[in-house]
């Protein structure tokens, strides 16, 4: 049975025009969102470090872990890191070595925290590196070797590393995802399928932008059999049905792939005429109905 959960991350400002993504004060307190997840009768909860967290000390993190345990909510994954390649416009550029080492260190910190919080998976960004990028093959090998390094570190902690189809640079195609999974070639390297972050999809462009005519559902069909986790993006749902993504088609795709993992609601509102928390409640009802049909 597919387990339905929620990514516990909401900005304080519901219009999403908030400054400082890395400032904890701009995010609703994580404990409040954990309790909201329980009120919605969901099965799991996910976290983006450190959005909504009020500290990094072990006692505080243990209290959040304890709250999840008390409420019967396993932590599905911790989202960490910003990727292993730089961007300049729509091409990839190498990160300076100190920056690359810092990003790898941040992922390793996230892996340590995942182990501390009894979380089996960390979520990591990896997008497409356009062919026009200078020294494309060198950039690709840097990404591959960086993933191998963090996967090897994670394996010793009993943690899996989840490749998330997301920028840096550009959203990846299905071929990009499958190639990276093959090239990294680690048993604890898996795929987290994001329904809204493919070329041509709403999450790969600014709100209101004209999207290219690309059948991005085909990328999901290519990769669904490799997915062990799904990030179910929700954008426009005040009608009771997601309007920017075809979830009837998505659910059929993952059923054909015999997917039986966790599906986590990730809300990125686009002009809903209700509050963020009301929109998430609508998403829960909508996806529960689809998954049960």
VOTOR-819225 format. One record per residue (C-alpha): residue in three letters; x, y, z. Coordinates in steps of 0.05 Angstrom, whole numbers, plus 5000, padded with zeros to 4 digits. Layout:
! residues N
ALAXYZ ...
//
This chain:
! residues 293
UNK500050005000 UNK502650694982 UNK503851115044 UNK501751845040 UNK505452385077 UNK507353115075 UNK513753515068 UNK513653935132 UNK515854595102 UNK511555225096 UNK513755955093 UNK510956435144 UNK508656895087 UNK503256525047 UNK504556944985 UNK511356604980 UNK514957264967 UNK519257185029 UNK526657365035 UNK532056905061 UNK530256175048 UNK535655975097 UNK533156415154 UNK529255965202 UNK524856545222 UNK521656545153 UNK518855835161 UNK513155575204 UNK515655195264 UNK517154475247 UNK513554205310 UNK507154565288 UNK507654245219 UNK508853555249 UNK502453635290 UNK498753875227 UNK501153245191 UNK498252815247 UNK491653195247 UNK491053035173 UNK491752295189 UNK497852215145 UNK502751635149 UNK509651975145 UNK513052655150 UNK519152935113 UNK523753505131 UNK528054005094 UNK534054175137 UNK533754675168 UNK527355025147 UNK522655095205 UNK527754815254 UNK529355255314 UNK536254975326 UNK541354445309 UNK543354195378 UNK542253455393 UNK537253575449 UNK532653985404 UNK533153495346 UNK531752925394 UNK525453295417 UNK522953325345 UNK524552585335 UNK520852445400 UNK514752835377 UNK514552435312 UNK515051795353 UNK509552015400 UNK504952185342 UNK506551545303 UNK509751905244 UNK516051595215 UNK520852095183 UNK521251925110 UNK527252335088 UNK531552945104 UNK532653425047 UNK539853665046 UNK544953995001 UNK544854434939 UNK548053994887 UNK555153894862 UNK555454354802 UNK554855114795 UNK550455504747 UNK551456094702 UNK545056254665 UNK542855594635 UNK549655254632 UNK553654884685 UNK560155124713 UNK565054794761 UNK564454984834 UNK570855244866 UNK574154664903 UNK572854964973 UNK565455054955 UNK564854354928 UNK568054064991 UNK563354485034 UNK557254214997 UNK559653505005 UNK560853645079 UNK553753915085 UNK550953275056 UNK555152855104 UNK552453275162 UNK545453125137 UNK547052385133 UNK549552405206 UNK543052755226 UNK538952245188 UNK542251685226 UNK541152065292 UNK533752175276 UNK532551455252 UNK531151695181 UNK532951205125 UNK533851695068 UNK536952365050 UNK534452754989 UNK539753054943 UNK539153514882 UNK541753314813 UNK539253634749 UNK541353634677 UNK548053914655 UNK546754224586 UNK551253994529 UNK553354724517 UNK556854744585 UNK564354814580 UNK567954164597 UNK561253804602 UNK564453124613 UNK568853384669 UNK562853694704 UNK559053044698 UNK564752644727 UNK565253134786 UNK557853034800 UNK558552274795 UNK564652244839 UNK561352704891 UNK555152254894 UNK559551644901 UNK563251974959 UNK556952144998 UNK553751474981 UNK559751105008 UNK559551535071 UNK552051405079 UNK552750655069 UNK556950615132 UNK551250955170 UNK545850515140 UNK542851105101 UNK540351145029 UNK541751734984 UNK535851954941 UNK537052284873 UNK531752824865 UNK530153064795 UNK531353794809 UNK536154344790 UNK542054574797 UNK542654814725 UNK536354524692 UNK530954024709 UNK533253334683 UNK529952884632 UNK528552154646 UNK534851964608 UNK538952434653 UNK536252094716 UNK537451384691 UNK544451554667 UNK546451844734 UNK543651244771 UNK547750784726 UNK554151194729 UNK554151284805 UNK552850534812 UNK551850474887 UNK546950004921 UNK544550554968 UNK543351064912 UNK536051094895 UNK531051554860 UNK526052044889 UNK521052214834 UNK518552934836 UNK512152994797 UNK513053734782 UNK520353834765 UNK521653604694 UNK522854004630 UNK516054284611 UNK512954194680 UNK510354754726 UNK515954674777 UNK521454784725 UNK519155494708 UNK517056124747 UNK509656164765 UNK505656434705 UNK511156284654 UNK509255984587 UNK511455254590 UNK514654904530 UNK510454364497 UNK513953764527 UNK510453124549 UNK513853104617 UNK509452524639 UNK513652104591 UNK519652244637 UNK515751964695 UNK513951344654 UNK521451244639 UNK523651294711 UNK517851054755 UNK520550354759 UNK526950634790 UNK523251064842 UNK522850864914 UNK519751524937 UNK515152044905 UNK514652794918 UNK507552964898 UNK507653694879 UNK501254084892 UNK500254774861 UNK493054974848 UNK487954564888 UNK482755044917 UNK477554714871 UNK478954054906 UNK482953774847 UNK490053934827 UNK489554364764 UNK496754404739 UNK498553664742 UNK494553074718 UNK494652624779 UNK489952114748 UNK495351994695 UNK500952014747 UNK497551504792 UNK496451044732 UNK503951114715 UNK506250914784 UNK501250344788 UNK503950054723 UNK510950094754 UNK508349724816 UNK510550294860 UNK509350134934 UNK513350664971 UNK512051335004 UNK508651914969 UNK509852595002 UNK505653204988 UNK509953814972 UNK505754444969 UNK507955034926 UNK501755454920 UNK499755824856 UNK494156324872 UNK489755874914 UNK483756224945 UNK484855885011 UNK490455835063 UNK496555395052 UNK494354915107 UNK487254875078 UNK490354725009 UNK494454155039 UNK488253865071 UNK484853885003 UNK490853534972 UNK490552985024 UNK483252845009 UNK484452874934 UNK490452404933 UNK487451924983 UNK481351844937 UNK485751734875 UNK490251234910 UNK484150844936 UNK480450814870 
//
